[in-house]
Amino acid sequence: LSRTVLAMGAEIKNTLAVGYGNEVVLSPHIGDLETPEATAHMALVAKTLPGFLAKEVEAVAVDLNPDMHSSAAGRRIAEEKGLPVVEVQHHEAHALACLAENGLRSGLALTFDGTGLGSDGTIWGAELFAVDDGHCTRVATFRPAPLPGGDRAVRQPRRQLFARLVQAGASFSSSLLAKTGITEEEAAVWKQQIDRKLNCPISSGAGRLFDSVAVLLGCAPAQTTYEGQPAIRLEALARKSLRASDFEVPFTSSENGGMLEIDWSPFFADLPSAEDLETSAPEYAAAFHRAFTDAAIKMIEHARKTHPFRNVALSGGVMMNRIIHADLAARIEEMELLPLTHTHVPPNDGCIALGQAIAAGYLERDT
């Protein structure tokens, strides 16, 4: 970088970074910016870190989502100092961070997490990019699903399962509704939200798929109390499966305009009985993890047709799942490709500031 960049990171697992020359220095972990104390600490770090490094900030990099506290703070700093603002798409930051950590500018990059504003205005979270000398091209994703109630659907994951059942055209048995804790009144209200698109954004997030399956298999809480809770419980449930089984979690894929889309509707359209889901929950959890890896491999196979890179970066919060991470890395190696992982920064949003600083450097080079 020929100029010093202050990168503001993400809303959760927040870290800041200062990039200059061939160096990017990350701040200590700040955490989730959900309290005034956390945002005040972030502002203090943003003020003191450049001075500690004896650097004068010349540009500020922020997430594409303007509603993040980190993005708003970065814009205030830029306005006060008369500096340019560089907007960086969330998942592109993930991809660039993992590649840069491995000393690369190009390669494929799988970025699986829960939420990130996409460049098309929808919520992304299951993305495969082809990165060519810092330029990111989105080549595969998951079919987006509705989130009735927006953020409330993340806190109450049974809303997400209901939306996927509606999207798939599934029938609702009373036993399934009872098992998942969905009341008839809730179902009626959420159905109207979905049909009328009222406070019902769509999301391709892989984390949201984990939420829905966790509710279906009875391991998700009615109200989440920390980020990734349903997914963590689902991984733990899968580890209880002590035997290989013939259970399957089907999905389909289709190509549109050169981009591959994975659709999980077939699974939700033709569910096993509520009794089978309950008695064989660990086996279905393990089967879901296998299917998820299969879907990721299909995305890579599609991308390789037009972008024959040999490296595949793995980033995003889903890569904290040890089953997915280990199986995916092994499958990529079987394809005679090289999986790239994070070793110095976490795969979750703690790496976003690094990716933002790298992105700002590429943007400066190209302008």
C-alpha positions in Angstrom: 0.0 0.0 0.0 1.4 3.4 -0.9 -0.9 5.1 1.6 -1.8 4.3 5.2 -5.3 2.7 5.5 -7.3 2.4 8.6 -9.6 -0.6 8.3 -12.6 -0.7 10.6 -13.6 -4.4 10.5 -17.1 -5.8 11.1 -19.9 -5.6 13.5 -19.1 -8.8 15.4 -15.7 -10.2 16.4 -14.5 -6.7 15.6 -10.8 -5.9 15.1 -9.3 -2.9 13.4 -6.2 -2.8 11.2 -3.7 -0.3 9.9 -2.2 -1.1 6.6 0.9 0.5 5.1 3.6 -0.6 2.6 3.8 -4.4 2.9 2.4 -4.5 6.4 -1.0 -4.9 8.0 -1.1 -4.6 11.8 -4.3 -5.8 13.5 -5.6 -4.4 16.8 -6.4 -6.7 19.7 -9.8 -8.3 19.7 -12.5 -5.7 20.4 -15.6 -8.0 20.0 -19.2 -7.5 19.2 -20.2 -3.8 18.8 -23.6 -4.2 20.6 -23.0 -1.9 23.6 -21.9 1.7 24.0 -18.9 0.6 25.9 -17.7 -1.6 22.9 -18.2 1.1 20.3 -16.4 3.6 22.6 -13.5 1.2 22.9 -13.4 0.7 19.1 -13.3 4.5 18.6 -10.4 4.7 21.1 -8.5 2.0 19.3 -9.1 3.7 15.9 -7.6 6.9 17.3 -4.6 5.4 19.1 -3.5 2.5 16.9 -2.2 4.6 14.0 -0.3 6.9 16.4 1.2 3.9 18.2 2.6 2.9 14.8 3.7 6.5 14.0 1.4 6.5 10.9 -1.0 9.2 9.6 -4.1 7.7 8.2 -4.7 8.6 4.6 -7.9 6.5 3.8 -10.5 4.6 5.8 -11.9 1.2 4.7 -15.3 0.1 5.9 -17.8 -2.7 5.3 -20.3 -2.2 2.5 -23.1 -2.3 5.1 -23.7 1.3 6.3 -25.6 0.2 9.4 -22.6 -1.4 11.1 -21.3 0.6 14.0 -17.8 0.1 12.6 -18.8 1.5 9.2 -20.5 4.5 10.7 -17.5 5.2 12.9 -15.2 4.9 10.0 -17.2 7.4 8.0 -17.1 9.9 10.8 -13.4 9.6 11.1 -13.0 10.1 7.3 -15.3 13.1 7.3 -13.5 14.7 10.3 -10.1 14.3 8.6 -11.2 14.8 5.0 -10.2 11.3 3.9 -11.5 9.0 1.2 -13.7 6.1 2.2 -13.2 2.6 0.6 -16.3 0.3 0.8 -15.5 -3.4 0.9 -18.0 -6.2 0.4 -18.0 -8.4 3.5 -17.3 -11.7 1.8 -14.7 -10.3 -0.6 -12.8 -9.2 2.6 -13.0 -12.7 3.9 -11.6 -14.1 0.6 -8.8 -11.5 0.3 -7.8 -12.0 3.9 -7.3 -15.7 3.6 -5.4 -15.4 0.3 -3.2 -12.6 1.6 -2.4 -14.6 4.8 -1.1 -17.4 2.5 0.9 -14.9 0.4 -1.4 -15.0 -2.7 -3.3 -12.6 -4.8 -5.3 -15.1 -6.9 -7.3 -18.3 -6.3 -10.7 -19.6 -5.5 -12.2 -18.6 -2.2 -15.2 -20.2 -0.3 -16.6 -17.8 2.2 -19.4 -19.4 4.3 -21.0 -17.4 7.2 -24.3 -16.1 8.4 -24.7 -12.5 7.2 -23.1 -9.9 5.0 -24.6 -7.3 2.7 -24.0 -8.2 -0.9 -23.3 -5.8 -3.7 -26.8 -6.6 -5.1 -28.4 -5.3 -1.9 -29.4 -8.8 -0.6 -27.9 -10.7 2.3 -25.0 -13.0 1.2 -23.3 -15.8 3.1 -22.5 -18.8 1.0 -20.2 -17.5 -1.7 -17.5 -18.8 -4.0 -15.3 -16.2 -5.5 -12.7 -16.4 -8.3 -10.1 -13.9 -7.2 -7.7 -12.8 -10.0 -5.0 -10.4 -8.8 -7.3 -9.0 -6.1 -10.4 -8.8 -8.3 -13.3 -10.9 -6.9 -15.9 -12.5 -9.2 -18.9 -14.3 -7.6 -19.3 -17.6 -9.3 -21.5 -19.7 -7.0 -23.8 -19.3 -4.1 -26.9 -20.8 -2.3 -30.4 -20.1 -3.3 -31.6 -17.3 -0.9 -34.3 -18.0 1.6 -36.7 -15.5 3.3 -36.1 -14.3 6.9 -39.5 -13.4 8.2 -39.0 -10.6 10.8 -35.4 -9.8 9.6 -33.0 -9.9 12.5 -35.7 -11.6 14.7 -35.5 -14.6 12.5 -31.8 -15.0 13.5 -32.8 -14.7 17.2 -35.8 -17.1 16.7 -34.5 -19.7 14.2 -37.8 -21.5 14.0 -38.9 -18.6 11.8 -36.2 -19.6 9.3 -37.3 -23.2 9.2 -40.9 -22.2 8.6 -39.7 -19.9 5.7 -37.8 -22.8 4.1 -40.8 -25.1 4.4 -43.0 -22.5 2.7 -40.4 -21.8 0.0 -40.1 -25.6 -0.7 -43.9 -26.0 -0.9 -43.8 -28.5 2.0 -46.9 -29.7 3.8 -47.2 -28.9 7.5 -48.1 -31.7 9.8 -49.3 -30.9 13.2 -46.6 -33.2 14.7 -43.9 -31.2 12.8 -45.2 -27.9 14.0 -45.5 -29.1 17.6 -41.9 -30.6 17.4 -40.4 -27.3 16.2 -42.4 -25.1 18.6 -44.3 -23.2 15.8 -47.8 -22.2 16.8 -50.6 -21.9 14.2 -50.8 -18.2 15.0 -47.1 -17.7 14.3 -47.4 -19.8 11.1 -50.2 -17.6 9.8 -48.4 -14.3 10.5 -45.1 -15.5 9.1 -46.8 -16.8 6.0 -48.3 -13.4 5.3 -44.9 -11.8 5.8 -43.3 -14.1 3.3 -46.1 -13.8 0.7 -46.3 -10.0 1.0 -42.5 -9.5 1.4 -43.1 -7.5 4.6 -40.0 -7.1 6.7 -38.8 -10.3 5.1 -35.4 -9.9 3.5 -33.8 -12.9 1.7 -30.5 -14.4 2.6 -28.1 -16.9 1.0 -26.2 -17.3 4.3 -24.8 -20.7 5.0 -25.3 -20.0 8.7 -29.0 -19.5 8.2 -29.2 -23.0 6.6 -27.5 -24.4 9.7 -30.1 -22.6 11.9 -33.0 -24.2 10.0 -31.6 -27.7 10.1 -30.8 -27.3 13.8 -34.5 -26.4 14.5 -35.6 -29.3 12.5 -33.5 -31.8 14.4 -34.5 -30.3 17.8 -31.1 -28.9 18.9 -31.8 -25.2 18.4 -33.0 -23.0 21.3 -36.2 -21.1 21.0 -34.3 -17.9 21.4 -30.5 -17.7 20.6 -28.3 -16.2 23.3 -25.0 -16.0 21.3 -23.9 -16.0 17.7 -23.8 -19.3 16.0 -25.5 -21.2 18.8 -27.8 -23.4 16.6 -24.9 -24.3 14.3 -22.6 -25.2 17.3 -25.3 -27.5 18.7 -25.8 -29.0 15.3 -22.1 -29.9 15.0 -22.2 -31.4 18.4 -25.2 -33.5 17.5 -23.5 -34.7 14.4 -20.6 -35.9 16.5 -23.0 -38.3 18.3 -23.5 -40.3 15.1 -21.4 -43.3 15.8 -22.0 -45.2 12.6 -22.2 -44.6 8.8 -25.7 -44.4 7.6 -27.7 -44.3 4.4 -29.5 -41.0 5.5 -29.3 -38.3 2.8 -29.9 -34.6 2.7 -30.7 -33.9 -0.9 -30.1 -30.6 -2.8 -30.0 -29.5 -6.4 -27.9 -27.1 -8.4 -28.6 -25.0 -11.4 -26.6 -22.5 -13.5 -27.9 -19.0 -14.3 -25.7 -16.5 -16.2 -22.6 -18.5 -15.5 -23.2 -18.6 -11.7 -24.1 -21.9 -10.0 -26.9 -21.8 -7.3 -27.3 -24.6 -4.8 -30.9 -25.2 -3.8 -31.7 -27.0 -0.5 -35.5 -27.0 -1.1 -35.6 -30.7 -2.0 -34.7 -31.7 1.5 -37.3 -29.4 3.1 -40.0 -30.3 0.5 -39.9 -34.0 1.3 -39.0 -34.4 5.0 -38.8 -37.6 6.9 -41.5 -38.0 9.6 -41.2 -36.0 12.8 -40.7 -39.3 14.6 -37.8 -40.4 12.3 -36.2 -37.0 12.7 -36.3 -37.3 16.4 -35.1 -40.8 16.8 -32.3 -40.5 14.2 -31.4 -36.8 14.8 -27.6 -37.5 15.1 -27.5 -39.5 11.8 -29.4 -36.7 10.0 -27.1 -34.1 11.5 -24.1 -36.0 10.2 -25.8 -36.5 6.8 -26.4 -32.7 6.6 -22.7 -32.1 7.2 -21.8 -34.5 4.4 -24.3 -32.9 2.0 -22.9 -29.5 2.9 -19.4 -30.5 1.9 -20.8 -32.1 -1.3 -22.4 -28.8 -2.2 -19.2 -26.9 -1.6 -17.3 -29.3 -3.8 -19.9 -29.0 -6.6 -19.4 -25.2 -6.4 -15.6 -25.6 -6.8 -16.1 -28.0 -9.7 -18.3 -25.4 -11.4 -15.8 -22.6 -10.9 -12.9 -24.6 -12.2 -14.5 -24.8 -15.6 -13.7 -21.2 -16.2 -11.2 -20.3 -13.5 -8.7 -23.2 -13.2 -6.9 -22.0 -10.1 -5.2 -24.6 -8.0 -5.7 -22.9 -4.6 -9.0 -22.7 -2.7 -9.2 -20.4 0.3 -11.5 -21.3 3.1 -12.9 -18.4 5.2 -16.0 -17.4 7.1 -17.5 -18.4 10.4 -18.7 -21.8 9.1 -15.0 -22.8 8.8 -15.0 -22.8 12.7 -17.0 -26.0 12.3 -14.3 -28.7 12.6 -16.3 -31.4 10.7 -16.9 -29.1 7.7 -13.4 -27.7 7.7 -11.6 -31.1 7.9 -13.9 -32.9 5.4 -13.8 -30.0 3.0 -10.0 -29.7 3.1 -9.6 -33.4 2.5 -12.0 -33.4 -0.4 -10.2 -30.4 -2.0 -6.9 -32.3 -1.7 -8.5 -35.3 -3.4 -9.2 -33.0 -6.3 -5.4 -32.3 -6.4 -6.0 -28.8 -5.3 -4.5 -26.9 -2.3 -6.9 -25.8 0.5 -5.8 -22.6 2.1 -6.7 -21.9 5.7 -6.3 -19.1 8.2 -3.4 -19.6 10.7 -2.7 -16.0 12.0 -6.2 -14.5 12.0 -9.5 -16.3 12.6 -11.7 -17.4 9.8 -14.6 -15.6 11.4 -15.2 -11.8 11.2 -12.0 -11.2 13.2 -10.2 -11.4 9.8 -12.4 -8.7 8.1 -10.2 -5.7 8.9 -7.2 -7.5 7.2 -9.3 -8.1 4.1 -10.5 -4.5 4.0 -6.9 -3.2 4.2 -5.9 -5.5 1.4 -8.9 -4.5 -0.7 -8.1 -0.8 -0.2 -4.6 -1.5 -1.6 -5.9 -3.1 -4.7 -8.4 -0.4 -5.3 -5.7 2.3 -5.0 -3.5 0.4 -7.4 -6.3 0.2 -10.0 -7.3 3.9 -9.8 
